[in-house]
Amino acid sequence: MRVRKDSPASRPLRLLEAPALRARLEEALAGHDGMAGAHCIHEFWMRRTPGFDVDAALERLWRSAASSVPEWLPMRFVDWLPEAYDVAARFRAEGRGRYNVYLVLLDYSDRAGDPLGVYVGMTSHRPDWRFDQHKAGIHAAGSVLRRGLELLAGPTLHLQRIPRPDALRIEAGLAAALRDAGLTVQGGH
């Protein structure tokens, strides 16, 4: 899998110790640098750092640098996000194409159990555009129309612009693997 250095999956700050990472986050917030701040928060999140409040950090980042926060950073804390990255990293495409595999965060707060789930889909459109279609009721999956909160772009950045056969295989396999990891999953047909 080729991972761009600005991709969250590359974890460019993984070698920093916690104090240096905290200092880097404060510098990013003071400098209104959404990308740097996003990588800092993402690293704390992936480490499951005790005492680090992801939601509070996200709120501070959005207040400080909303215009430069990358699309791959979720807007709210998702406790199983590290597992989603690990599971998605197992899937690879054989070539380039015009299809994209994507994840949508679903709201299950009205049910017992985990209040969040995930929808796995594939599209020949940009995932953000396809999410907007779902929410507008255009060729919508009911789960995304009713429960969709936001696109979870980070875990599937490496599964963009891939051939249709790979996208079909990966969509189904990713949905099954996320279910096996204990997530509530919709889609993946």
C-alpha positions in Angstrom: 0.0 0.0 0.0 1.4 3.4 -1.0 0.7 5.9 1.8 1.2 9.6 1.2 3.2 11.3 3.9 0.3 13.7 4.6 -2.1 10.8 4.9 -3.3 10.0 8.5 -2.4 6.4 7.9 1.3 7.4 7.6 1.2 8.6 11.2 4.0 11.1 10.6 4.2 11.9 14.3 4.2 8.4 15.7 7.8 8.6 16.9 7.3 11.8 19.0 7.0 11.3 22.7 3.8 12.6 24.3 5.3 15.9 25.7 6.7 16.8 22.3 3.4 15.9 20.7 1.5 18.1 23.1 3.9 21.0 22.4 3.4 20.5 18.7 -0.4 20.6 19.1 -0.2 23.8 21.0 2.0 25.3 18.3 -0.4 24.2 15.6 -3.4 25.7 17.5 -1.5 29.0 18.1 -0.5 29.1 14.5 -4.0 28.2 13.2 -2.5 25.2 11.3 -5.3 22.8 10.8 -3.2 20.1 9.1 -0.5 20.0 11.8 -3.1 20.1 14.5 -5.1 17.3 12.9 -2.0 15.1 12.7 -1.3 15.7 16.4 -4.9 14.9 17.5 -4.9 11.9 15.2 -1.7 10.5 16.8 -3.0 10.9 20.3 -6.3 9.3 19.2 -4.5 6.3 17.6 -2.4 5.8 20.7 -5.5 6.0 22.9 -3.5 8.3 25.2 -5.0 8.3 28.7 -6.1 11.7 29.8 -6.2 13.1 26.3 -9.7 14.5 25.5 -10.1 14.0 21.8 -13.5 15.9 21.6 -12.0 18.9 23.5 -9.0 18.9 21.2 -11.2 18.7 18.1 -13.2 21.6 19.4 -10.1 23.7 20.0 -8.8 22.9 16.5 -12.0 23.7 14.7 -12.2 27.1 16.6 -8.6 27.8 15.8 -8.1 26.6 12.2 -11.4 25.5 10.6 -10.4 26.5 7.1 -7.3 24.3 7.1 -8.5 21.2 8.9 -8.2 18.2 6.5 -11.3 16.3 5.4 -10.0 13.1 6.8 -10.2 14.2 10.5 -13.6 13.2 12.0 -15.6 16.0 13.6 -16.3 13.9 16.8 -14.6 11.2 18.8 -15.1 7.7 17.6 -13.6 5.2 20.0 -13.1 2.4 17.4 -11.4 4.6 14.8 -8.0 2.9 15.4 -9.5 -0.4 14.6 -11.1 1.0 11.5 -7.7 2.1 10.3 -6.1 -1.3 11.1 -8.9 -3.2 9.3 -8.9 -1.0 6.2 -5.1 -1.2 5.9 -5.4 -4.9 5.2 -7.2 -4.2 1.9 -5.3 -3.3 -1.3 -6.3 -2.6 -4.9 -4.4 -4.1 -7.8 -4.4 -1.0 -9.9 -5.9 2.4 -10.7 -9.5 3.1 -11.8 -12.4 5.4 -11.1 -14.1 3.8 -8.1 -13.8 4.7 -4.4 -14.5 2.8 -1.3 -15.8 4.9 1.6 -17.1 4.8 5.2 -19.9 6.8 6.7 -20.3 7.3 10.5 -23.8 6.2 11.6 -25.7 7.4 14.7 -27.2 4.6 16.8 -27.6 6.6 20.0 -31.3 5.5 20.1 -30.3 1.9 20.5 -28.5 -0.1 23.2 -24.8 -0.8 22.7 -22.3 1.2 20.7 -23.9 4.6 19.8 -21.9 4.7 16.5 -21.8 2.4 13.5 -20.4 2.5 10.0 -21.7 2.2 6.5 -19.4 0.8 3.9 -20.0 1.8 0.3 -18.4 2.2 -3.1 -18.9 4.8 -5.8 -17.6 6.2 -9.0 -18.1 9.6 -7.6 -16.1 11.5 -5.0 -17.1 10.0 -1.6 -18.1 13.4 -0.2 -20.4 14.0 -3.2 -21.9 10.5 -2.7 -22.5 11.2 1.0 -24.3 14.3 0.0 -26.5 12.3 -2.4 -27.3 9.8 0.4 -28.4 12.7 2.7 -30.5 14.2 -0.1 -32.3 10.9 -0.6 -30.8 10.4 -4.1 -30.1 6.6 -4.6 -29.8 6.6 -0.8 -29.1 3.8 1.5 -31.7 4.1 4.3 -29.1 3.8 7.0 -27.1 6.7 5.7 -30.2 8.8 5.0 -31.6 8.4 8.5 -28.4 7.9 10.5 -25.5 9.3 8.6 -23.4 11.8 10.5 -20.3 12.3 8.4 -17.9 10.7 6.0 -14.9 8.9 7.7 -12.4 9.6 4.9 -9.1 8.7 6.7 -9.2 4.9 6.9 -10.0 4.5 3.2 -7.8 7.2 1.6 -5.7 4.4 0.0 -8.9 2.9 -1.5 -9.7 5.8 -3.9 -9.5 5.7 -7.7 -9.3 1.9 -7.9 -10.7 -0.5 -10.5 -14.4 -1.6 -10.1 -13.6 -5.3 -9.5 -11.3 -4.3 -6.7 -13.8 -1.9 -5.3 -16.6 -4.5 -5.2 -14.3 -7.1 -3.6 -12.9 -4.6 -1.0 -16.4 -3.1 -0.2 -17.7 -6.6 0.8 -14.5 -7.7 2.5 -14.1 -4.5 4.5 -17.7 -4.6 5.7 -17.2 -8.2 6.8 -13.9 -7.5 8.5 -15.3 -4.5 10.4 -18.2 -6.6 11.6 -15.7 -9.2 12.7 -13.9 -6.5 14.6 -17.2 -5.8 16.6 -18.5 -2.7 14.8 -22.1 -2.2 13.8 -21.9 -2.2 10.0 -24.4 -1.5 7.2 -23.7 -1.7 3.4 -20.9 -3.6 1.9 -22.9 -5.4 -0.8 
